Amino acid sequence: MRLIRAKARPAEAASSRYHGGVQVAIYADRDPGGKKLIATLQRRLKNEEIRAWQVKKKAPFTLVHSGDRYTKIRVTFVPAGTPTFSRAARAGALGAFRNPEPALLATISDGPSADRVLGFVVGMLTRHAGPLGVSGVGIPLSQTGARR
């Protein structure tokens, strides 16, 4: 498992970083399209092997955290090769993680607890990295990764 860090932004810009959502680049070496990762995640959620998350929508695959405080924050997973992924890549949402292209892009919706949910997502991906096939996670922090 490799955790890749992008260049940090200045302190004054970082305070408003999560307004408009944040993206997480997810790498899966053996699953370039990310479909197997999503299918495995769905199965593990259904079998209650992962209990902290609930499926909100199947297409695009969207999760919400089970905790009452975080139910308004959605995490949407978009596989590489889809129009939504291509739009995000063109808009600069991948930041320093454009090359190599990630298998999936997870977008965490804006909200007062988005930073906590970001930690939960990264934690879930790293704890279950083996079964999910996750080989790396990247969080773009540069200006090019910020949505306006």
Helices and strands as residue ranges (DSSP letters): E 2-5, H 11-14, E 22-27, H 35-46, E 53-57, E 61-65, G 68-70, E 74-79, H 83-90, G 95-97, E 104-108, H 114-127, H 129-132, E 136-139, G 143-145
